[in-house]
Amino acid sequence: MALSFDQIVVRESQTPQTRPKKILESVLHFLAYHFILSRRSTRHVTVAGLDLTVGPTVFDPRFFLTSAFFAEFILGLDLRGKRVADVGTGSGILAIAAAKAGASEVVAIDINPYAVAATNVNAKKNGVAGTVKAIIGHLLSPVPGGARFDLILTNPPFFEGQPRDVADRSWYAGPNFRDIATLFEQASQRLAPGGRVYVVLSSSCNLAAFAEMIEKAGMTGHPVSKKSFVLESIIVYELRRSPDAVAAYGSERSPSLVEL
Ligand SMILES: C[S@@+](CC[C@H](N)C(=O)[O-])C[C@H]1O[C@@H](n2cnc3c(N)ncnc32)[C@H](O)[C@@H]1O
C-alpha cells in the first residue's frame, strides 16, 4: 500500500501546531520582518554561486535557508530543453538556477513588482537573460492559457496569517493560506504530460494543510531532498498529477524517498 502525502508529511512534522511552536513562529516573524523583509536598502549577495541584487521588499535569499538549499538542488538537475515556471520568484534565484541547469525557457512570476525587476536584473547579471522572462501576477494566472511546463518550481510563503505589506507576502500566505489556495490546482493544470512540481517547505509550517491542498489538486508527492537544522527541517517535495505518479513510480513509492 502506497503512503499518502498526508502520511509522509505527518512523519516529517512530528510536532503538531502547538502553542510553543506558534510563539516561536511569531518571534521569528517579528525578527525577520523588522530586520530583513522590510529593509529599504539594496544588497548585492552571492547565494549558491549566483550573484544577485536584492532591492527593497524583495525576499533576500541570503537570510533564509530554503532559497540556497532549493537553488543547489535545482542546479544539480539536468533540465536541458525543459520549459520551467517559477512561482513566487523573489530575486529570481530559482529561475536562474533552472536556466543554469539547462532549461530552454523559464517564466518567473511574482506578485511584487520589485521582485520582477530584480529577476530581470539578476538574469542579465548571470548570463541567462535570454532564457528567463519575469512577469508580474498572482500565481500562474498571468501565463497565457495554452502554456504548459515540464517543471514548476515554487518556494511559496508557507505561514498562515495576514501579511502587513508586499514584503511580508514572502512570509505570510494570508489567513487559511488564502493567497496560495489555488497554487497546486493551477500548477496541476499547467503541467505538460509527465511534468513535475518541486515545492520546498519547512517542518515548522503546517505541512498537513499543504498535504490537503496538494491532494485536493489531484496530485501526489514525496520528499526528494531534506536538510535538518537545529529548529527545523527543510524538505523539497516532488509532486505529480495522480495518474502520472502511478506511471512514474508504480503503485508503491520508494521507501528510501519516503524515509529521507
Ligand atoms: C519565500 S519567497 C521565495 C522567493 C524566491 N523564490 C526564493 O526562493 O528566494 C516567496 C515569494 O512569493 C511571492 N508571492 C507571494 N504570494 C504570491 C502570489 N499569490 N503570486 C505570486 N507570487 C507570490 C512573494 O512576493 C515572494 O517573492
Ligand as a Chemical Component Dictionary entry (heavy atoms), coordinates in Angstrom:
data_LIG
# 
_chem_comp.id                   LIG 
_chem_comp.type                 NON-POLYMER 
_chem_comp.pdbx_formal_charge   0 
_chem_comp.three_letter_code    LIG 
# 
loop_
_chem_comp_atom.comp_id 
_chem_comp_atom.atom_id 
_chem_comp_atom.alt_atom_id 
_chem_comp_atom.type_symbol 
_chem_comp_atom.charge 
_chem_comp_atom.model_Cartn_x 
_chem_comp_atom.model_Cartn_y 
_chem_comp_atom.model_Cartn_z 
_chem_comp_atom.pdbx_ordinal 
LIG C1  C1  C 0  9.519  32.714 0.226  1  
LIG S1  S1  S 1  9.658  33.897 -1.064 2  
LIG C2  C2  C 0  10.649 32.961 -2.219 3  
LIG C3  C3  C 0  11.443 33.821 -3.166 4  
LIG C4  C4  C 0  12.425 33.030 -4.047 5  
LIG N1  N1  N 0  11.750 32.068 -4.889 6  
LIG C5  C5  C 0  13.465 32.338 -3.211 7  
LIG O1  O1  O 0  13.471 31.097 -3.143 8  
LIG O2  O2  O -1 14.296 33.031 -2.611 9  
LIG C6  C6  C 0  8.011  33.843 -1.727 10 
LIG C7  C7  C 0  7.772  34.771 -2.936 11 
LIG O3  O3  O 0  6.431  34.564 -3.403 12 
LIG C8  C8  C 0  5.862  35.807 -3.765 13 
LIG N2  N2  N 0  4.401  35.643 -3.690 14 
LIG C9  C9  C 0  3.611  35.583 -2.583 15 
LIG N3  N3  N 0  2.328  35.379 -2.919 16 
LIG C10 C10 C 0  2.305  35.289 -4.285 17 
LIG C11 C11 C 0  1.258  35.084 -5.236 18 
LIG N4  N4  N 0  -0.008 34.902 -4.851 19 
LIG N5  N5  N 0  1.576  35.064 -6.547 20 
LIG C12 C12 C 0  2.865  35.247 -6.957 21 
LIG N6  N6  N 0  3.898  35.452 -6.101 22 
LIG C13 C13 C 0  3.620  35.465 -4.779 23 
LIG C14 C14 C 0  6.446  36.791 -2.768 24 
LIG O4  O4  O 0  6.362  38.125 -3.235 25 
LIG C15 C15 C 0  7.891  36.260 -2.648 26 
LIG O5  O5  O 0  8.728  36.866 -3.601 27 
# 
loop_
_chem_comp_bond.comp_id 
_chem_comp_bond.atom_id_1 
_chem_comp_bond.atom_id_2 
_chem_comp_bond.value_order 
_chem_comp_bond.pdbx_ordinal 
LIG C1  S1  SING 1  
LIG S1  C2  SING 2  
LIG S1  C6  SING 3  
LIG C2  C3  SING 4  
LIG C3  C4  SING 5  
LIG C4  N1  SING 6  
LIG C4  C5  SING 7  
LIG C5  O1  DOUB 8  
LIG C5  O2  SING 9  
LIG C6  C7  SING 10 
LIG C7  O3  SING 11 
LIG C7  C15 SING 12 
LIG O3  C8  SING 13 
LIG C8  N2  SING 14 
LIG C8  C14 SING 15 
LIG N2  C9  SING 16 
LIG N2  C13 SING 17 
LIG C9  N3  DOUB 18 
LIG N3  C10 SING 19 
LIG C10 C11 SING 20 
LIG C10 C13 DOUB 21 
LIG C11 N4  SING 22 
LIG C11 N5  DOUB 23 
LIG N5  C12 SING 24 
LIG C12 N6  DOUB 25 
LIG N6  C13 SING 26 
LIG C14 O4  SING 27 
LIG C14 C15 SING 28 
LIG C15 O5  SING 29 
# 
